[in-house]
Amino acid sequence: MVGANGGTIARQCLNAGLLDEIYVDLVPVLLGAGTPFFDRLKEAPVELDGPISVVEGTDVTHLRYRVRHP
């Protein structure tokens, strides 16, 4: 297993068809600015299966999705 951390790297891997799963850490805070993780996708929309895993923690929910490949 290899992880791609960060929006730009993850987007490039997704565009190249190299991602099998996407992990999302959901935190109840709205920052109001920043870089969107998945803007400028070559093949949008990307279909995901799941969540295949949901882990609730203190002030965070960890979600795991499988990427559907055509």
N, C-alpha and C positions, 0 to 999 in steps of 0.2 A: 504494500500500500504506500502510495506517495501522496502527500498533501500539498495543495496549492493555497497558500494563505495570502489574502489581500485581494481586493476587487479587480485590479488591473490584470494580475497574473491569472486569477480564476477565470476572468472573462476571456483571456487569450487561450487558455486551455479548453474552455467550453467551445469557443469558436473553432478550435482545431479538432474537436471531437474526442478529446482526451479525458474528459471527466465522466465517471460512472456514478458518482454520488455528490450531493451538495449538502453540507452541514450549515445550518443557520442557528446562531445564538441570538435569541430574541430577548431584548432587555427593555423594560417599560420606561424608556427615556426618549424624548424627541429632541434631537440636537438642533434641527433647523438649518443645517448646512453640512457640507461635506461632499465627497465624491460618490456618486451612485455606483454600486458594485457591478451591475449588469447592464449598463447603458451600451449602446452601439453593438448589439449582438448581430452577427451575420445572419443567423437563422432564427429569427424571433417569430412567434413565441416558441420557447423551449418547453416541452412538456415534461413534467415530473410525476413520478409515482410516489404516493405517500401522503403524509409522512409515514415512513417505515419504522421510525423510532422517535419517541417523545420522552425526554427526561426533564422533569421539573426540578429546579433548584431554588435557592433563595434569590429572588429578584432576577432570575434568568430561566428561560426555557430553551433547551437544546433540541433542535429538530433535524431529522436526517431524511433526505429525499433521494430516490434513484432517478437518474437522467434517462429519459426514453430516447434511444437512438433509432433513427429511421431504418 
